[in-house]
Amino acid sequence: MNNPISAATLLTRELIARRRPGHSLEAPFYLSDSVLQADMEHIFGQHWIYVAVEPQVPEAGDYITVDFGKHSILIVRDDDMQIKAFHNVCRHRGSRLCATQQGVVGNIVCPYHQWTYDLAGKLIHAKHMGEDFDPRGLGLKPVHLRNLAGLIFICLAKNPPEDFALMDQEMTPYLAPHRLADCKVAAQVDLVEDCNWKLTMENNRECYHCVGNHPELTISLHEYGFGYQPDPQNAEGLQRFQEILEASHARWEAMGLPSAEIDTLDERITGFRTQRLPIDRSGQSQTLNAEVASKKLLGNLRDPALGGLSFWTQPNSWHHFMSDHVVSFSVLPISATKTLVRTTWCVHKDAVEGVDYSVENLTAVWNATNAQDRRLVEESQIGIGTGAYEPGPYSPFTEGLVEKFCNWYVRRLDALTR
Amino acid sequence: MPSPAHAPDFSAPASRPWSADQDETLRCVHVRQETHDVKTFVLAADGPRSFRYLPGQFITLELEVDGRRINRCYTLSSTPTRPDLVSITVKRVPGGMVSNWLHDHLRAGMALGVMGPSGAFSCFSCFSAPAQRYLFVSGGSGVTPLMSMTRALHDLGSDADIVFVHCARTPADLLFPEELSMMARNMAHLRLAMVCEHHTHGSNYAGHLGRLDLHRLAHIAPDFLQRDVYTCGPAPFMGAVRGMLAGAGFDMQRYREESFSFESLPAEIQPEIEHSSPENETGVTTYRIHLQKLAQEFTCRSDQTILQAAAAAGLRLPSSCSSGACGTCKTKKISGQVEIKHAGGIRQREIDQGWILPCCSRPQSDVALDR
């Protein structure tokens, strides 16, 4: 029997066919439960999803659980120090195995009837099941996992997209010098936004809104770093930024830090973009004074003024790697109109709180920026829901990456719902 | 509307200073039950009065107990920023003559002989340069002087950076938890950490469980080496804190401690005394296993697992695999030594923190478990 075509797929197909390039998506993409169902099945079900940083599971037996849509995924470090992912569901009668967001296990034990799995997912203990009971075939269901220089991606598909290897190959030289695996989590904040996950992502992909909304972020961010329409007033500023960018790239590349832009956002299944961007003032970090938030620099880095290496992935993450800390964002849908934004700040594992850094200073810029963004996307969600909304045009100068996000999204849905 | 027990004259001029050489009569105006065995006694002068003292100082009560004259020192738990009244906060100590008398007899309206404030255990003392950062460590009712200092800093609008660690036996023994939370809400740099040895059944306590060791302290205050430390609690408690800090290379010039009362020390924080029966000729020894919450005790041979011995004694502890794989029986060990042979159901770091699996643990001394 062929897979039946679901209502969600039919609706999505029609919406995809009507999409106007260069314009925002139609309202049902942000409001409809059917579209969210399609998003969960085809986008979050078939692509590499960024979920965690390696320092969240530093030792053997450490685990975290990641919930999105209806899924609950268990990520655990085994005794060989490898990180594994499983569906967080017992093979007996389906109970969720680990109920907390993080913890430590010896083996993985179901709280219901104590079925016990080792960290390879093998069922090793199940009482009262009789002589003929065969535990083989009742191991935990594995989930594909890749560790890209300390960033943990999972894929629920049976056959995950193979081009992750390209991203791995191209991004590792950019990320490796920051040695995320040798960091510790200094802070993690979960924010639930009352909006569709695509509004969160689209908002991340432009800085048109930054000057008017993000006074803290724009202390360290160069105004011209994310596209501007040239005019006589800003010609000099644009020119100066271009010079700073070229001089900085020459300096960083000479230090062995790849800096040039790579953009595959709407060209590949595992689309991404990266660029090392200069930071304003002292050029060091995304803080309220643009200076490093942690005195202990990452890895073997010696120069604090390394700008910010930004890394954006489809469909659900962005990251900024600085000389002193890494800040990482994972966007996970809860429902059509609720989205989790998980922000994680990492510093060198030997940095001491209160001596080398304070959490308040480390998190100030992005806590403020996240709160401002939350208001922006929630107001968008409300406006789109009024019925007066129709797709509007993107700026060719400042919203090119939003268009690439929508292009990627629509093309991937199209390919997978055919 | 009922009038307050003590009505000060707020228009009166400020009164004279208060000092140790001053002997006078104060009146108990209010008694508050803080926990099941701790009371606060609020004292006032009969005439208009504004009490000035250093937060952290103590006063001396002159009492007649069973026809005997007894003097006892108690740290003030009140703050001079609320100058009309002073208070002491007293734990009932089993066998303690004065604390029992105060708990059983001192009522609102009664007069007490009091000698004025003394002592230099104060972050406001002229001998202590103002510190950038403080670590306040209290055990039980040793919280009183630190409470006085924190209340004063709070009332003065200070933005002092304080890590306030309060240790107690159980969540029900924590002193002033609500007031501390309220002050932490008002003071951006006051951080609280409660550490209880045991859980209280039915409590929603979510703080630290166990004892304050160096690992836990470094977790609570990673920069503790940079802080000025003020410790108050029972003598063994302060001894342990002192030893722990000295061992971590702390600059002891910046360490201060104070005994909160001069009454006999509570027994429960004293080191446990181990009992064991002599070995018999087979090399097998029998030990006693004590289950603290269940208040049960049974014997266990050194060649037997604690789970087996519990079952033999008719006690059914949670368990499943009985082979150290599933961790269902995982239990916190309060004292004693065991030998563990597990099959992956427990992590070494959990063992290091005092957890054991009774299904695969054999005793090597008397053992007390948090069950």
Interface residues (C-beta under 8 A of the other chain):
Chain A: E59 A60 G61 V104 V105 G106 N107 V109 H113 Q114 T116 D118 I124 H125 K127 V352 E353 G354 V355
Chain B: R133 A221 P222 D223 Q226 S320 C321 S323 A325 C326 G327 T328 H342 G344 G345 I346 R347 R349 E350
